[in-house]
């Protein structure tokens, strides 16, 4: 759906640029500026499309890095527990915090 919107946007920008070039050729000086502006709007549409298409990819990489970091921290915490005796209440609290960290996060804005 996003790609269809991009194609429609580019078609509209191209037709508007063509129309403004025609008006500029007829002597409308302001249309020279618009003839340059519409292709720039098309390029901005392409850049926005690229950003939206790659937004999930960036998020997946960040999520993978976060999971690796959390696993590393859990392993270090477990190793530290094994080295020194931990208070049972503190161990229960740490287990509770680990449980909270493992719960699925609520997604905002429909992402």
RODO-2510 file (C-alpha; in nm, 4 decimals, decimal comma):
residues 111
     n   res          X          Y          Z
     1     x     0,0000     0,0000     0,0000
     2     x     0,2859     0,2329     0,0836
     3     x     0,4471     0,1679    -0,2536
     4     x     0,1224     0,2503    -0,4333
     5     x     0,1047     0,5802    -0,2447
     6     x     0,4651     0,6552    -0,3476
     7     x     0,3892     0,5880    -0,7148
     8     x     0,0821     0,8140    -0,6969
     9     x     0,2877     1,0848    -0,5226
    10     x     0,5636     1,0674    -0,7852
    11     x     0,3097     1,0807    -1,0691
    12     x     0,1471     1,3871    -0,9140
    13     x     0,4835     1,5589    -0,8617
    14     x     0,5929     1,4827    -1,2177
    15     x     0,2682     1,6129    -1,3678
    16     x     0,2815     1,9283    -1,1538
    17     x     0,6445     1,9883    -1,2566
    18     x     0,5530     1,9404    -1,6240
    19     x     0,2625     2,1826    -1,5880
    20     x     0,4875     2,4435    -1,4204
    21     x     0,7537     2,4101    -1,6922
    22     x     0,4796     2,4824    -1,9478
    23     x     0,3646     2,7880    -1,7554
    24     x     0,7250     2,9085    -1,7185
    25     x     0,7724     2,8745    -2,0947
    26     x     0,4658     3,0985    -2,1408
    27     x     0,6336     3,3726    -1,9399
    28     x     0,5261     3,3145    -1,5796
    29     x     0,8489     3,3810    -1,3876
    30     x     0,7268     3,2334    -1,0605
    31     x     0,6666     2,8987    -1,2310
    32     x     1,0428     2,8511    -1,2753
    33     x     1,0669     2,8129    -0,8974
    34     x     0,7741     2,5708    -0,8877
    35     x     0,9239     2,3697    -1,1745
    36     x     1,2263     2,3069    -0,9488
    37     x     1,0218     2,2615    -0,6314
    38     x     0,7978     1,9743    -0,7487
    39     x     1,0839     1,7343    -0,8337
    40     x     1,2306     1,8086    -0,4896
    41     x     0,8970     1,7094    -0,3342
    42     x     0,9211     1,3849    -0,5307
    43     x     1,2699     1,3181    -0,3925
    44     x     1,1443     1,3884    -0,0391
    45     x     0,8655     1,1372    -0,0986
    46     x     1,1215     0,8732    -0,1977
    47     x     1,3342     0,9458     0,1105
    48     x     1,0269     0,9237     0,3351
    49     x     0,9273     0,5929     0,1728
    50     x     1,2773     0,4514     0,2334
    51     x     1,2655     0,5601     0,5975
    52     x     0,9243     0,4009     0,6531
    53     x     1,0183     0,0761     0,4810
    54     x     1,3402     0,0440     0,6834
    55     x     1,1880     0,1507     1,0173
    56     x     1,1038    -0,2088     1,1155
    57     x     1,4487    -0,3316     1,0158
    58     x     1,6198    -0,0789     1,2399
    59     x     1,3890    -0,1725     1,5260
    60     x     1,4650    -0,5440     1,4798
    61     x     1,8396    -0,4768     1,4981
    62     x     1,7948    -0,2688     1,8107
    63     x     1,5776    -0,5387     1,9691
    64     x     1,8378    -0,8056     1,8915
    65     x     2,1149    -0,5932     2,0448
    66     x     1,9007    -0,5327     2,3527
    67     x     1,8282    -0,9052     2,3967
    68     x     2,1988    -0,9860     2,3691
    69     x     2,2814    -0,7185     2,6272
    70     x     2,0121    -0,8449     2,8666
    71     x     2,1348    -1,2045     2,8344
    72     x     2,4904    -1,0896     2,9051
    73     x     2,3770    -0,8986     3,2152
    74     x     2,1750    -1,1978     3,3411
    75     x     2,4775    -1,4257     3,2959
    76     x     2,6997    -1,1821     3,4860
    77     x     2,4424    -1,1504     3,7651
    78     x     2,4117    -1,5279     3,7906
    79     x     2,7902    -1,5635     3,8049
    80     x     2,8074    -1,2987     4,0782
    81     x     2,5404    -1,4840     4,2799
    82     x     2,7339    -1,8065     4,2601
    83     x     3,0552    -1,6410     4,3812
    84     x     2,9120    -1,4797     4,6922
    85     x     2,6240    -1,5846     4,9138
    86     x     2,3185    -1,3705     4,8503
    87     x     2,0537    -1,2776     5,1005
    88     x     1,7356    -1,4802     5,0244
    89     x     1,5187    -1,1672     5,0278
    90     x     1,7542    -0,9920     4,7863
    91     x     1,7550    -1,3003     4,5608
    92     x     1,3730    -1,3029     4,5567
    93     x     1,3651    -0,9321     4,4719
    94     x     1,6204    -0,9785     4,1912
    95     x     1,4177    -1,2690     4,0545
    96     x     1,1087    -1,0479     4,0597
    97     x     1,2932    -0,7742     3,8673
    98     x     1,4170    -1,0281     3,6119
    99     x     1,0591    -1,1499     3,5681
   100     x     0,9404    -0,7932     3,5048
   101     x     1,2189    -0,7393     3,2517
   102     x     1,1126    -1,0514     3,0600
   103     x     0,7480    -0,9467     3,0248
   104     x     0,6536    -0,8352     2,6730
   105     x     0,6702    -0,4597     2,6304
   106     x     0,3562    -0,2667     2,5393
   107     x     0,3881    -0,1236     2,1921
   108     x     0,3089     0,2436     2,1434
   109     x     0,1559     0,4105     1,8407
   110     x     0,0641     0,0795     1,6778
   111     x     0,4235    -0,0275     1,6042
***
